[in-house]
């Protein structure tokens, strides 16, 4: 559901309206979606345990696939400030049913390649773009309990820890 908000008055400007059926929702109830500064909404349809397909949604509610070749088990989508890249938290099974890695990948939009941004540690999640689009903040368990890390979106530098 979505609702119009009057930011000047800080009031809801109408009744809630449905925006999608089948929105991908994680076990904890969080939806996989991102909103660009210009108001464009990007979200995944499907189930958290199956391949999902991120879609663009126009203001009139028309949905179109971000990339028809993109079928991934992803969560925590983050759209870059300029709308040209998508950061995704991907899960991979490596070496058996209990061996799982979670990494951040960056997809060039609309039909460009995906590149792996993280490879250290077993849990790298919740990507979020810096305001200038040059960096990505994420949570990682690479040095003990989950901490906040920052890396360049082009992976030109190693990730640095932001919290102690």
C-alpha positions as CSV (number, residue, x, y, z in Angstrom):
1,X,0.0,0.0,0.0
2,X,1.1,3.6,-0.6
3,X,-0.3,6.9,0.6
4,X,0.3,10.5,-0.7
5,X,2.1,12.7,1.9
6,X,2.1,16.5,1.9
7,X,5.6,17.2,3.0
8,X,4.9,20.9,3.5
9,X,2.1,20.2,6.0
10,X,3.5,16.8,7.2
11,X,0.1,15.3,6.6
12,X,-1.3,12.3,4.8
13,X,-2.9,13.6,1.6
14,X,-5.4,10.9,0.8
15,X,-6.4,7.3,1.4
16,X,-3.9,4.4,1.1
17,X,-3.9,2.6,-2.3
18,X,-2.6,-0.8,-3.3
19,X,0.6,-0.6,-5.4
20,X,1.2,-4.3,-6.0
21,X,0.1,-7.8,-5.3
22,X,2.8,-10.3,-4.7
23,X,5.4,-7.9,-3.3
24,X,8.5,-9.8,-2.0
25,X,8.5,-9.8,1.7
26,X,11.2,-11.2,4.0
27,X,10.5,-13.4,7.0
28,X,10.7,-10.4,9.3
29,X,8.0,-8.6,7.3
30,X,10.3,-6.1,5.5
31,X,9.6,-5.5,1.8
32,X,12.3,-5.3,-0.8
33,X,11.9,-1.8,-2.3
34,X,13.8,1.4,-2.9
35,X,12.7,4.9,-3.7
36,X,14.9,7.3,-5.8
37,X,15.1,11.0,-5.0
38,X,12.8,11.7,-7.9
39,X,10.1,9.5,-6.5
40,X,10.6,6.5,-8.7
41,X,9.7,3.3,-6.9
42,X,11.6,0.0,-7.5
43,X,10.4,-3.2,-5.8
44,X,10.7,-7.0,-6.1
45,X,7.8,-9.4,-6.7
46,X,7.9,-13.0,-5.7
47,X,8.7,-14.8,-2.4
48,X,11.9,-14.4,-0.4
49,X,12.8,-18.0,-1.0
50,X,12.4,-17.9,-4.8
51,X,13.9,-15.9,-7.6
52,X,12.5,-12.4,-7.7
53,X,12.3,-9.9,-10.5
54,X,12.9,-6.2,-9.6
55,X,10.5,-3.9,-11.4
56,X,10.2,-0.2,-12.2
57,X,6.8,1.4,-11.3
58,X,5.6,4.6,-13.0
59,X,3.5,7.1,-11.0
60,X,0.4,5.7,-12.8
61,X,1.2,2.2,-11.4
62,X,2.5,0.6,-14.5
63,X,5.2,-2.0,-13.7
64,X,8.0,-3.1,-16.0
65,X,10.9,-5.4,-15.4
66,X,14.2,-3.7,-14.5
67,X,16.1,-6.3,-16.7
68,X,14.3,-9.4,-18.1
69,X,17.5,-11.4,-17.6
70,X,17.7,-10.6,-13.9
71,X,16.3,-13.5,-11.9
72,X,17.9,-13.7,-8.5
73,X,17.2,-14.5,-4.9
74,X,17.8,-11.0,-3.6
75,X,16.8,-8.8,-0.7
76,X,17.6,-5.3,0.5
77,X,17.6,-3.6,-2.8
78,X,19.1,-0.1,-3.0
79,X,18.8,2.2,-6.0
80,X,21.7,4.6,-6.6
81,X,20.9,8.3,-6.3
82,X,21.2,8.8,-10.1
83,X,19.1,5.7,-10.8
84,X,21.8,4.0,-12.9
85,X,22.8,1.2,-10.5
86,X,21.1,-1.2,-8.2
87,X,22.8,-2.7,-5.1
88,X,21.5,-6.1,-4.1
89,X,22.1,-8.4,-1.1
90,X,22.4,-11.9,-2.6
91,X,22.5,-15.2,-0.8
92,X,24.6,-18.1,-2.1
93,X,24.9,-21.7,-1.0
94,X,28.6,-22.7,-1.1
95,X,29.6,-26.2,-0.2
96,X,26.5,-27.6,1.5
97,X,23.1,-26.8,2.9
98,X,24.5,-25.1,6.0
99,X,27.3,-23.2,4.2
100,X,25.9,-19.9,3.1
101,X,27.4,-16.6,2.1
102,X,25.7,-13.3,1.8
103,X,27.2,-10.6,-0.4
104,X,26.6,-7.2,-1.9
105,X,26.5,-7.0,-5.7
106,X,26.0,-4.0,-8.0
107,X,23.9,-4.2,-11.2
108,X,24.4,-1.6,-13.9
109,X,21.0,-0.5,-15.2
110,X,19.2,-1.1,-17.4
111,X,20.8,-4.2,-18.9
112,X,24.5,-4.0,-17.8
113,X,26.5,-6.5,-15.9
114,X,26.5,-7.4,-12.2
115,X,29.7,-7.1,-10.2
116,X,30.4,-8.5,-6.8
117,X,31.2,-5.8,-4.3
118,X,32.0,-7.9,-1.2
119,X,33.7,-11.2,-0.7
120,X,35.1,-11.1,2.8
121,X,33.1,-12.7,5.6
122,X,29.9,-14.7,5.5
123,X,27.3,-12.0,6.0
124,X,27.3,-8.7,4.1
125,X,23.9,-7.2,3.9
126,X,21.6,-4.1,3.8
127,X,23.4,-2.0,1.1
128,X,22.7,1.7,1.2
129,X,24.2,4.3,-1.2
130,X,26.0,7.4,-0.1
131,X,24.3,10.7,-1.2
132,X,26.9,11.2,-4.0
133,X,26.5,7.6,-5.3
134,X,30.2,6.9,-5.0
135,X,30.0,4.8,-1.8
136,X,28.0,2.0,-0.4
137,X,27.4,1.4,3.3
138,X,26.5,-2.1,4.5
139,X,26.4,-4.3,7.5
140,X,29.0,-7.1,7.7
141,X,30.0,-9.8,10.2
142,X,33.5,-10.0,8.8
143,X,35.2,-9.0,12.1
144,X,32.8,-10.4,14.7
145,X,29.3,-9.1,15.3
146,X,27.6,-7.1,12.5
147,X,29.2,-3.7,12.1
148,X,28.7,-0.9,9.6
149,X,31.2,-0.8,6.7
150,X,31.7,1.6,3.8
151,X,33.3,0.8,0.4
152,X,33.5,2.5,-2.9
153,X,30.7,1.5,-5.3
154,X,33.3,0.6,-7.9
155,X,35.2,-1.7,-5.5
156,X,38.4,0.4,-6.1
157,X,39.2,0.3,-2.3
158,X,38.9,-2.2,0.5
159,X,35.9,-1.7,2.7
160,X,36.5,0.2,6.0
161,X,34.7,-0.2,9.2
162,X,32.6,2.8,10.3
163,X,31.7,1.5,13.8
164,X,33.6,-0.1,16.6
